[in-house]
Amino acid sequence: MPLFDWKEKSPEVLATGGVIGPDERLPWPQTTVMGLQHVVAMFGATVLAPILMGFDPNVAILMSGIGTLIFFVLTGGKVPSYLGSSFAFIGVVIAATGYAGKGPNANIAVALGGIIACGALYTLIGALVQAIGTGWIERLMPPVVTGAVVAVIGLNLAGIPVKNMAASNFDSWMQALTFVCVGLVAVRTRGMVQRLLILVGLIVASILYAVLTNGLGLGKPLDLSGIANAAWFGAPQFAAPVFSGPAMLLIAPVAIILVAENLGHLKAVTAMTGKNLDPYMGRAFMGDGIATMVSGAVGGTGVTTYAENIGVMAATKIYSTAVFLVAALIAVLLGFSPKFGALIQAIPLPVMGGVSIVVFGLIAVAGAKIWVDNRVDFSDNRNLIVAAVTLVLGTGDFTLKFGDFALGGIGTATFGAIGLWALLGGRR
């Protein structure tokens, strides 16, 4: 299809549980609301990652939108994905810059040069994949491997909301109330409201949070002062890169992790949509790599395709790439609007945690669905061992270090699954 040519589907298709494919879209008002839901899904992690590295969050938001637009163009509008700040860079950026963990990173320029080097390596890998084809992928990643890797993406992230987004017993109960709200919207409503389960559930939970805290004094009150004090429009704090050999050598290998993440995400989207996206894999890698280089050039974090947004697609069954085009444009506007950024950041952390539990769980289930749909035989010990080891490596965040470079969680699980499948594939 041409880049901006989607088949418009009637909103009535939502009431019957219909699927909106990548080359289809709802009318623009509904598409815009869906795009906003994807922005909400990615916002927490996209803002948190730069804060942990001492980067400007508004630059990260802006570059997530621009990066998604680059990805959209490079893939010809065929791959429904959103690009946000990658957590894979946090450890190596802190190591390269000596960041103390609070306030702006004084050595951000050195990190930016390394991020650009990583994006360049990632782009070269994508060009190679595009040149030699993807037949090798099916041999390396049969359904048992793909399903395990996709499940691990969700399970590896599970500790973030459970361990880091609930500081008190009240917060834990609020997380539970939040995922109950999302579940009730998912099951008890119909039509567009049901498809907006994440956004609607988040709004309802935030209102309940305000009643329980501001009204009854049960927890940390909802603070809206940041919204009132923030300007409507303002440029983020851009920064220029400095190319340092040691920093580039330390940060560039993160490309391996980004390949693993993107590969798993593409397989998940393929399984959900029923459309083979392997022919676009090289382009997807190049789009992600170029977006990372552009982001690093102005002071942003490295980017990657986002599991959070894949979880939203799994729940809504709306895979239209038009939604991600809208989400990207909204993110660009947010990058230049501190007030809108403050609005999203005002969402209570335990509410975001409850939503994250749902989203990450949906990703894990999408991996299991790959096994079911492909009738993976777990009476075969080869399948059994590959799946079992992969799940524990990813969920336990098993890490291997190569000097200052660490390959953990999703990376070790992905390459471990591929390696085990090949190693155990001899004569039995």
BELHU-V297078 format. One line per field, one symbol per residue. phi: phi as a letter, one per 20 degrees, with the letter a starting at -180 (. if undefined). psi: psi as a letter, one per 30 degrees, with the letter a starting at -180 (. if undefined). burial: b if it has 16 or more other C-alpha atoms within 10 Angstrom, else e. A space follows every 10 residues. Layout:
phi = ???
psi = ???
burial = ???
//
This chain:
phi = .fgdddffdf gffffemfdd fgecbegggf ffffffffff fefgffefgf ffdnefffff fgffffffff fgffemmddf bddcgeffeg ffffffdmfe obmfefdggf ffffffffff ffffffffff fencgfffff cfgffgffff ffgfffefff ffeddbebff ffffffffff ffffffdedc mffffegfff ffffffffff ffefedmebf ffddffffef ffcaffefbd ecedgfffff egfggfffff fffffffffg ffemdfegfd ffffffffff fffffffdoe efdbfdfgff fffffemddg ffffffgfff fffffdcgff ffffffgggf ffffffgfff ffffffffff fffelfeeee fffffgffff ffgffelgcd dcmeeddclf ffffffffff gffeeffd
psi = llehjkkkkk fffefgglkj leglllleee eeeeeeeeee efeeeeeeee effgljeeee eefeeeeeee eeeegggfjj lkklkkfffe eeeeeffhkf gkakjfheee eeeeeeeeee eeeeeeeeee efagefeeee ileeeeeeee eeeeeefefe eeefgjflee eeeeeeeefe eeeeeeefll beeefheeee eeeeeeeeee eedeefhfak lkjgeeeefk lekkkljllk lkjkeeeeee eeffeeeeee eeeeeeeeee eefgkjgefg eeeeeeeeee eeeeeffggl llllkkeefe eeeeefgjgk feefeeeeee eeeefgjfee eeeeffkkef eeeeeeeeee eeeeeeeeee eeeghkjgfj feeeeeeeee eeeeefhkkk kibfkkjlce eeeefeeeee eeeggak.
burial = eeeeebbebe eeebeeeebb bbbbbbeeee bbbbbbbbbb bbbbbbbbbb bbbbbbbbbb bbbbbbbbbb bbbbbbbbbb bbbbbbbbbb ebbbbbbebe eeebbebbbb bbbbbbbbbb bbbbbbbebb eeeeeeeeeb bebbbbbbbb bbbbbbbbbe bbeebbeeeb bbebbbbbbb bbbebbeeeb ebbbbbbbbb bbbbbbebbb ebeeeeeebe bbeeeebeeb eeeeebeebe bbbeeebbbb bbbbbbbbbb bbbbbbbbbb bbbeeebbeb bbbbbbbbbb bbbbbbbbbb bbbbbbbbbb bbbbbbbbbb bbbbbbbbbb bbbbbbbbbb bbebbbbbbb bbbbbbbbbb bbbbbbbbbb beeeebeeee ebbebbbeeb bbbbbbbbee eeeebbbbbb bbbbbbbbbb beeeeeee
//
